[in-house]
Amino acid sequence: MPHPNTDIIPTIEGLAYGGDYNPEQWPREVWDEDVRLMRDAGVNLVSVNIFAWAGINPGPGEWDFARLDAIMDLLAGAGIKADLATATASPPPWFSQRHPETLPVNAEGVRLNPGARAEYCPHAPAYQEAVVEMASRLAERYAAHPALAMWHVGNEYYRSCFCDLAADAFRAWLRDRHGSLDGLNHAWGTTFWSQTFTDWSQVLPPRISAETPNPGLVLDWRRFGSDALLALFRSEADAIAKRSPDKPITTNLMVTGDFSGLDYHRWGEHMTGPNRLVATDHYLIPEHESDIEWPAQVAFGADASRGLAGGSPWLLMEQAANSSAWRRGYFAKRPGDQLRHSLSYVARGSEGAMFFQWRASRYGAERYHSAMLPHGGPDSKVFREVKAFGAQLQRLAEIKGSTVVSRAAVLLDFESCWAAATPGQPSSDMASYPEIRRWHAALWRRGVTTDVVNPAWDLGGYEFVFAPHLYLLDSDAHLRGYVERGGTLVIGPYSGIADRNEHVHPGPPGAIRDLVGVRVEEFAPLPEGATIALDDGTEGRTWSEAAHPIDADVVASFTEYPSTGAVFRRRLGDGEVWYLATRPTDLGPLLDRLGITADAPAGLELVRRRHADGRTYLFALNHTGAPQRVDATGEDLLSGRPWTPASTLDAGETAVIRERAAARTRGR
């Protein structure tokens, strides 16, 4: 991992607190009430100008900063800092009318109409030039403004386009990656189905075609799309940095549900270090739609964000104060959820907590999305909790810059997730990302603080490393080194199967065959909803393999076809590697075998942050319905009371314990 950058928002005293602020939606007299209530709630940072392109640039060559000047001046006068956005995420109608080629084209070849947000083609020169001009003008005007704390480029990058401009950009990207048509033909295996290219003009995006598209094309398109949006972000960030070199620059990545649309580890390389900041948005999936409980969802979003930051502190840029209007079915958080969820993000490395948005909109597509200040006004459950959490954050100022202590890691390779979903897989149910989240949740229930990291990073600091699904792998050397030096590695099925071109390795499990000491004779996917029994009394789901030991011990076997080994263990050097030939329905027995037992009741979340000088803070969050004892010694920063090993935490309550020196050597 990169070396942690612990001072990510130097212009904010203590921890950041606030949300998206859109005063352009309200008459001027409402602004004064907003600022008064923000101060009352402890808000010290708001994101402004995210969707305000039309107000700043109302027509070709027209620029009007009067309203934004007034907003920035009002915030500065109130002592509230601004996360100033470049407004480039949503071009106004005049821009699309003047530059119709900037409207995106879908895979069916249909150019989309204006009328929503993110209506741009990332590859259109007119859009690329316009966003750099916007970022440059804003940076020139506000670089020295007293309200400015940081810069916010774009918003939730995700847009793709299949137009001819995209095709040209894709070909240029492919030339850089593969060097020649021969290289491309080899990488994509175009001798299959007579797809061999003889001229670059024949190469197209994966538009709708008559049959299953080439998997290599689909995978490279995903890589290209991520790189194209990253280049767009960097063009604005570079323009800002030239004019405002002393302020952090970020954008809000999306840790929502399956957030593997971009290669965020690649993005993280450009969002860490001096004057860069990893920030993410995280919206929870309603519990009736997910088999992962809300606190575990929060933990995954936070741990994945910390992974993108290379272990450095990061910032939760958006979450829902209550309901998310664009979720299927309107749902509300229970009393206390908002406080515990927000504190869990902070426990896991966020330097504060932000929301979408400050005041609920009266109109527009998100008029029923929750806000810190809801339609019900300040006399509401939501705003009372907003105020309570603001007060809590003020008491936690001293934790700023501390980092999280983790015992284990879960490996997440975005390209591998994409490749496992390309056409022609033996099972459409072997998606990587949900399985990674499921393994992480199992560790969360055992009280294990877990980093979510890139497989290529240094893994030496972890006692356990889990690879639920690592489909793409060229070599096992990095993982082998971790095991030989004393680590415990657990690898899920259908891993190491293909190389980075998605060419299947001979002799599955391919790249890890020698590492795990197992030979897979054939794959035996299971029907949807079916399970398969193991002779240790456990079950597998989704997938099975006819697997035989080469240099490994069989820990458990299938009792029916394929009637071969199901769980294998191999000692290697000073460590050991486990291989699973199925996806366990319950991961608990596996964790028992590894000796990972819970040191706290299920639902009592315990996470430790540590300063470089050794000071530690134990975050305790009681998600259960009963009081729980927390074995720690020190002082609770939230209540001010002394804490002893006999102290208890009431149901639904939280504590942040500044530990005494004797407790600082403990890990969790």
N, C-alpha and C positions, 0 to 999 in steps of 0.2 A: 504494500500500500504506500501511497505518497506520504511524506511527512505531514502530520496534522498542522493545519493553519488555524490557530485558536483565536485570533482576533479578527473575526469576519465582518463585524459592523462597528468599527471604532467610534463612529459618530453618535451611537446610541448609548446612553448611560444605562447600565443594567441590561435586562432582557427586553426584546422587542415585543410590542403588543399593539394590535390594531387590526386593520382589514382594508379591503378595497373601498375607496371613497370616491363616489361619483356625484359631486355637487352639481355638475352640469344638468342633472335630471331634476333639480329642485330650484325654486325661486331663491333669490339672494337672502331673504330674511330667514330661511331655514338654516343657512350655513352657520349663523351665530349660535343657534340652538345645538347644532351638531358639535361645534367646538366645545361648548359648555358641557355637554354630556360626555364627550370624549375625555375631557379632563377629569370629570367625575368618575369615569370608569378606569382611569389610569392608562389610557391610550397614549402611546408616544411615537407611533409610526403608522402612517396610512399610505396605501398605494393609490396614486392619482394618475389620471390621464390615460388609462389603459385603452379606453374605447372613444377617445375624443378627437380623432383625426379631423372629422368634419368641422369641429369648432375652431381648430387652429389653422387649418388649411381648407377654407370653404370653397375654393375654386382654383383653377390653374393659375399659378403665380401669386395667389392671394394668401397672405399670412396675417393672422390676428391672434396675438398672445394676451390680450387684455384680460380675458376671463381667467386664464391660467395664472397670470401675474397676480390677480386678486386672490386666487385660491392659495398660492404659495405664500403670499404675504400674510394672509389670515392664519395659516398654519404656523408660520414663523412667530407671529405675535403671540400665539397661544403656547409656544414651546413644544409644538408637535412637529416631528420630522416627516419628510416625504420620501417615499420610494417612488421616484418619478419615472413613469413609463413613457415609451417612445410613441405610443398610440398607433403602431404600425400593424396591429393584428387585424384591423378591420377597415379596409379602404372604404371611403364614402361612395355614394352612387355616382357622383360626377366623375370620379376617377375611373370606375368601371365603364362608364359611358364613353369617356375619352380614349380609354385603352381597353377595348373589348378583349384583346388577346390575353389580358391578365386574369380573366375569369377562368376558373379551373375546368378541365375536361375530365369526365369520369372514364372508367374502363370500357364502357360501352361506346365511347366516342361522342358523348353528348356534352356540349358546353353548358355548364350550370348557370342559372340566372342569378342576378343580384337579389338581395332581400334578406340576408342573414349576416353572419360574421365569417371571418377567415376566408373571404372570397378572393383568393389570389392564387396565381400560379407561381410557385417558388422560382421558376426558371425564366420568367418573363423579364427582359431587361428593363422595361418601364417600371415595373414594381421594384426590382432590385435597386434601381437608381433612386426611386422615390423614398424608400425607407432609409437609405443612407443620408439623403438630404434632410429628412425629418429628424433623424437622430443628431445630425451635425448641428442643425439650427437650435434644437433644444439644448444641446450641450453648450453651445456658445452663449446662449442666453442665461442658463441657470447654473452653470458650473460653480459660481461663487455665491449662489443664493443661500441665505442662512437656514432655510428649511430643508435643503437637500441633504439626505443621508446616503442615498444609493440610487442606482439606475436600474430600471426594469425594462429589458428589451423584449418587444413583442408580447406574446401571451400564449401559453399552452400550444407549442408547436406540434402540429400533426398533419397539416395539409399535404396532399399529394395531387399530382396532375398527370394526365396521360396524353397531353397535346403534342403537337409536332415540335414545339420548343423543348418540351421535356425529352422527347426522343433524341433530339440533337445533343442535349446535355448528357443524356444517358450514354450515347455513343462515345462522347469525349471521356466520360468517366471510365468506361470499359477499356478504352485505349490505354489510359493511365494504369489501370489495374492489370490488364492481361498482355499489353504490349503489342499484340498483333491479332489478326483474325485467326491465325493458327492457334495462338494461345487461348483465344476465346472459344474456338471450336473444341479444343481439348477440355477446357474447364467445364463447358456445358454438355459435353458428350453428344455433339450434334450428329454423329454417325447414326444415332438412334432415330428412327422415323425419317431418315433422309433430310435432316434439318441443317446440314452443313451450309455455312455462310460463305459466299464468295465476294461479297462487297459489303462495306459497312452500312450502306443505305438499306440493306435488307434487315438490319437489326432494329427491332421495335420494342416498346414497352409491353408488358404482359396484358395487352388489351384482350377483350373477350374474343376467343377463338373457337374453332369447331370442336376441338378435343382438349384433352388434358395438356396444359402448358408445360414447357420444359422446366423442371425443378430448378436447374441452375440459373435460368433466366429469372424465375420468381425470387430466388434467394439474393441474387445480385441486385435486383430491383429494390429490395428492402434495404440493402446496404447503401445503395445509391441515394434512396430517398432520405435516409438518416443523414448522410453526408451533405446532401443539398441543403437541408434545413439548418444543419450546423453551420454551413458556410454563410447562410443568410443571417443567422444570429451573430456570427463573428464579424460580418461586415458592419453591422450596426455597433457592436461592442468596440470594434477598433476605431470607428469614427468618434465614439464618445470618449474613449481613452485618450485620444490625441488632444482633446479639448478639456477633459475633466479627469486628469490622471490620478487624483487622490481619492476618488470615491469608488466604492465597490460596484460591480456590475453583475447582474444576474438575469435569469428568466425563470418562469415557474414551470418546471417539469411536471409531468402528470403521473403520480403514483396512485392511480385509481383503477381498481379491478385488475385487468390485465394490461399493465402499462408498458408492455414490451414492444410498442410500435417503433421506437427509436432505440439505437444503441446508446443507452444513457451512460454506460461506462466510458465510451468515447467522448460523449459530451462532457462528462465529469472532468476529463483531462483538461478541458478548456474553461472549466468553471471552478477550479481550485487554484490556490496560490494567491499571491498579492493582488488585492483589489478584484478578486473574483469570489463568487459565493454560490454554492448550491442551494437552490430553493425549490420546494416541491408543493404541489397541491394534492390533498388526499381526501377523497369523499368515500364514506363507508357504504358497503353493500348491505341493504336491509337483511336482518338475520334470517327472515323467512326465505330469502333468495340465496343464502350462503350457508355452508356447513361450518363456517369459521365464525366464532363469536366476535362481537365488536372489539373488545380489548385486544384480542389476538390480531385482528385486522389492523388496528392502530399500531401495534408493535411491529408488524411486518412493514407497513408503510414507513415508519420511522427508521427501522434497521436498514431497509433498502436505501433510503435517502442518505443515511450515514455512510453506506457503502459507496454511493456515488461520490460522496465528498472525500473518499479515501480515509475515513476515520476522523476527519475534522468536524467541528461543529457545523451545523447547517441551519436552514430556517424553514419552518412550516409556513408557506406563503398563503395557502388557502385551506380551509376546512369549513364544514357547515356548522353554523351555530345551533341548528336544529334540523329541519328537514331539507332535502335536496329535491327541488321541484321537478327536475328532469329524470329522477328515478321512477321506476314503475311503481305506482302507488305512493300516496303521500304518507310519510311516516314521521313520527316525532321522537326525539331523544327523551329518555326518561329523566326525571329530576336527578341531578348529580352527574349524569353521563358527560356533559360538556366539560365539567371541571376535571373529571378523572382522565378523559381522553386527552384534553389539552396538556395536562401535567405529564401524561405518559410520553407524549412527543418530546417534551422538555427533558424528561428523564433519559431519553434515548438520543440526546445530542442536539435537539433544536435549541437555538438561541432565542427562544420566545415562541409566540403562537399568534398567527394571523388568521383572519376569516374572510370568506366572501359572504356578505359584504358588510359595510358599516350600517347603512340604513336600507331597509327593504324597499325595492322599487315599486312604484305605483303602476307602472306600465312596462310593456316589453315582454320578451320571451321568458324572462326569469322573475316575473313579478311575484310569484309565489315561492321563490327560493328564500330560505330563512336568512336572517341577518342578525348582527349584534343588537341592533335597534329594530325590533320587529314592527309589523303593522299595528300590533297591540300597544306600542309605545313603551316608555321606560318602566311602567308599572306592570311587569310581566316576569314570568319565570326566567325567560331567556336573558333579559337584561340584568336581572338580579344576579344571575350566575356570571354574566359578563363582568359585572362590577366586582364580584367576589374573586374571580380569577385574576383580574387586574391587580387587586390588592395582594394576592398570593405572589404574583410575579415580582412585585416590588420588594417583597421580603426575601426573594431568591437571587438578588442581584449578584451576590458574591460567587455564584456558581458559574458565571459567564466565563467562557474560555476553557472550562474543564471538558474532558473527553470521557467516553463510555468504556467501561471495563467489560470485555466480552470473553467468554470461555470457548465458544464454538463458532463455526462459520457454515453457512449454506451457500453453495456455489450457484451463481446465476450467470449464464452466458446468453446474451440476447440473440446473437446469430444462431446459436444452437436451438433456441426456442423457435425462431423463424423456420429453420431448416426442418425441424420435426413436424412442422405444419404444412410443408410443401406437398403438392399433389402426389398421389401414388403410394402413400405410406400403408403398411400392412394393417394399421388400425387408426381410425379417425379419432379414437378416444385417448390416444397417448399424448395429449397436449402437455407441454413442459411446465408452463407457468402455474396452472392450478396445483400441480403436484408439488412444486417448490414451495408454494404458500402453505400447503397441507403439512409438509415436513416441518416448516418453520413453526406453525401453530402447535404441533406436537411438542416441540422443544419449549415453546412459550408456556405450555401447560405444566411442564416440569420445572419451570422457573429458570431456564437457561437463557441468558442474554446472548443473542446470536447475531453476528454480522452477516450481511448478505453481500457477497463479494464476487469479483471477477476471478475465474479459475486461474488466470495467469499471474495473479498477484502473489506476493510472499505470504505463505500460509503458516510459517513457522511458529507464530505466537499462539496458535490454537491447539487445544487438547483434542478436539474433535472437528472433523470436516465432513460435511454431508453433501453428496452430489446426487440429488434425486433423479435427475435426467440430464445427462451431458452427452447429447446425441452426436455433436460434431467434436472431433478431436483428432489432431494430426499425430500427436505423440503422447505417451504416458510419462515422459521424463520428469516433468514438473511435479506431478502427483506422486510419482515413485520417490522422488527426493524427500517430499514431506513425510511419507510413511517411514522410509528408512531412517530418518532422523528422530523417530519416536512418536509420530502422530498416528491417530486412529482415523481412517478414511472409510466412509460407507458410501457405496455406489449403487444407485438404483438401476433397474433393468433397461435394456435397449439404449445403453450408453456406449460411447466409443465406436459407434457403428459406421460413421462416415467421416471423410476428411473435409477440409474447408471448402472444397468444390462440391461437396455432397456426393462424392463417389464412394460407394460402399467398400469398406475394407474387406479383404478376404478373411474368412475364419472369424466370425463374430465370437466374442464382443470386440473384435477388431483391434483398435488402438490400445485397449486395456487388457487384452487377453493374457499377455505375459504378466501384467501387474496383478491381476486377480487370480491367476492360475486356474482359469475356468474355460472350457470349450463349450460353445453353444452350437448344438446340432441343427436346431430349427426353432423358429418362432411359432408360438401357439396363442394368438390373441383370443381373448374371451369375449363372448357375446355381451352386449350392453346389459348391465345389471347383474351379470353372472359372477359367481365367486368360485374359487378353487381351494380345496382343503390341503393343509400341510400336516405332517405327522406329529408336530408339536402342539396341535390343537388350534393353531392360528389359521387364517385364511388370506388368500390373495384375491385381487380384483383386476379387471381390465386386461391383464397381460400375463402370459407364462412363457417359459422357454424350456426346451429340452436341453438341459445344461449338465455337463459332466466335469468332475474335478480333474485337473492336470497336476496341480501342485497346491491344493487347497483342501481344507477339511469341510465336510458336509455337515452343517449344523441342523438343517431341517430339509425334508424332501416332500415333494407332492405325493399325495396318496392316490391320485388318479392320473390319467394322461395329462402331462407327459411322463409321469412316474419317474422323475429324475430329481436331482438336487434342486432345492429352491433357495436356500440360504447357505452361503459359503463364507469361510473365514480363512485368511492366509496370513501367517506371521512373516514379516519381511523387515530385515534389519532390526531396528529397535522398536518398530511399530507394527501395526496390523491393518489389513484392508479387508473389508466385508463386501460381498457382492450379493445382490438380490435378483432372483430370476422372476420376480413378480412384484406387483405393488401391494404391500400389506394393507388389508382393510383397516387394521388398527396398528399404529406404529409403536404403541406402548410396550409390547413384549420385546421388540427390537431394542428400545432404549433401556429396558431392564437388563438385557444381555450385555449391553455396553456399560452397565453400572451407572447410568444416568438416572438417579432417583431424585424425586422432588424434595427439597429441603424446606418447603413451605406448603401450606394447603393450596389446592387448586383454586385459582382466583385471587390469590394474594400475590400481586406483582411486585417484585423487588429488583431494582436496577441501581447500579452504582456508577457515579461519575467521579473522576479524579483529576485534580490539578497536577501540573508538572512538579510542584513542590511536595506532593504527597497527600495533600488535603483531600479527603473523600466525603462524598454525600450519598447516603442511601435513600433512594426514593421508594416509598412504600405506598402502594395503592390497593385498597381493599375492594375488590369487585364482588365480594361475596355478601350474603345477607346476614352475616354474624360477625361479632368481634373476633379479631385475630391478633395473636401475640407476635411481635416483631423483635427478634433477637438482635439488638443493637445497643450501643452506648454512645450518648452524645446529647445533642439538643435539636429539637424539632424547629426548624426555621419558620414553619408556618404558624405554629401555635406559641412558640417561645418556651415550651415546657421541656424540662430535662427528660431524657429518654434512657431507660434501663432495659436490660434483657427481659424484664417482667412486664414491660409496658405493652398495652394493647391498642389496637386501632379499630375504631368502631366500624360497623357495616357501612360501606360506601364512602368512607373517609380516606384521607391521604395525609402523608407526613413526608417531610424531607429532612433527614437527620444528618446534621453535621457531626461526623463521627470523631471520636477521640483517637489519639494516635495509635492506641493498641489495636483498634479495629481496622486500621488502614492497610494491613497486610492481607486481609481477606479478599478473595475474589468471589465472583458470583456468576 
